[in-house]
Amino acid sequence: MISFSGLATGLDTTPLISQLVNAEGAPLARLKSKQGLIDSRSRKITTLRTRLDDLRNAALALDSRREALPAALSSSNTARVRGTVAGGSPPARFDLEVLSLARGARMYSSSFASSSAAGLFGSGQLEITTSAGTSTVSVDGSDTLETVRQKIQDLNLPLTASVLNDGAGFRLQLSGSGVGAANAVTVNEVGTSFGLALPANIVSVASDASFRIDGISMTRGSNTVSGAFPGVTLELLSVSPVGEQTSVEVSSDPAALEAAVKKGGDAYNSVNSFIQGESTWTGQQKPADSLSGDSMLRSVQSRLRGVLSAPVAGVTGPNTSLRRLGVSLPRDGSLLR
């Protein structure tokens, strides 16, 4: 390797050049160091924001009567009846007997030798009545089961039309889209011989659910029963054997409330722990990226502590704040009950 260090003058210029380069790079090194501190503090602020978001979400989960007073529904036979209940609903207890489930309409045509052969069922009209009114399908000698099915589908009625291969032949099936008497489907044939209205081909007639609550007869247009008791929704799943009753009880759910309150307390303590870790004097100098002394931390901590003693809007009586309910803070600021 050839070196020109000190050429002509005998002066070793290599150290001088290195010093000049280092001097020129010093401002950049300081900027990089400052950038590192800024990035580190930014990450800490992001951590604090995430913990505050968790606290906010936990508080929002308890900001209404429905959420602050969770309720539970139990059924003695969940294969027969199950349900849900909204928080804040009053307690209730009753016996329920399912007499019949809500059903939808379903019918078949008579069996035909082919789904693609024409002229098997004559010419005329099918008058189909649904909740949308009465619609007419014209049928001629060129139609097949498949083309009639498509004509019905093209009407966009609240039903589906299909073709069933029963192994011995093909049948046109009409199936209502909903359950309950309001979703009835009837067919009147004029000149055709599908047999859709024959009693033997009607598998299911649209009908309402029928049940008794404590011996009181009731009906609904679906198997989802709401409005019988405030906030209670029941799902009827199967018909009760004669004489069998299912006991249903609505009661408060203290375990759910305890879990929600604990989640809020844990979120509060997580925020406080972060603030304490950044600001508490431990006898050792804080690292350069510490947020100690930052007014933001003091503001957050002060506002959170203020929540404990501030009266809750709309609440009257002796327990108008969290502190009045026995919630307190020790010296480290963590939440105690």
Secondary structure, DSSP 8 states (H G I E B T S, - for coil): ----TTTTT----HHHHHHHHHHHHHHHHHHHHHHHHHHHHHHHHHHHHHHHHHHHHHHHTTSSHHHHS-EEEEES-TTTEEEEE-TT---EEEEEEEEE--BEEEEE---BS-SS-SSSS-SEEEEEEETTEEEEEEE-TT--HHHHHHHHHHTT-SEEEEEEE-SS-EEEEEEEEEESGGG--EEEEES----TT-GGGEEE--B-EEEEETTEEEEESSSEEESSSTTEEEEE-S---TT--EEEEEEE-HHHHHHHHHHHHHHHHHHHHHHHHHH---SS---TT--TT-HHHHHHHHHHHHHHHS--TT--SS--STTTTT-B--TT---B-
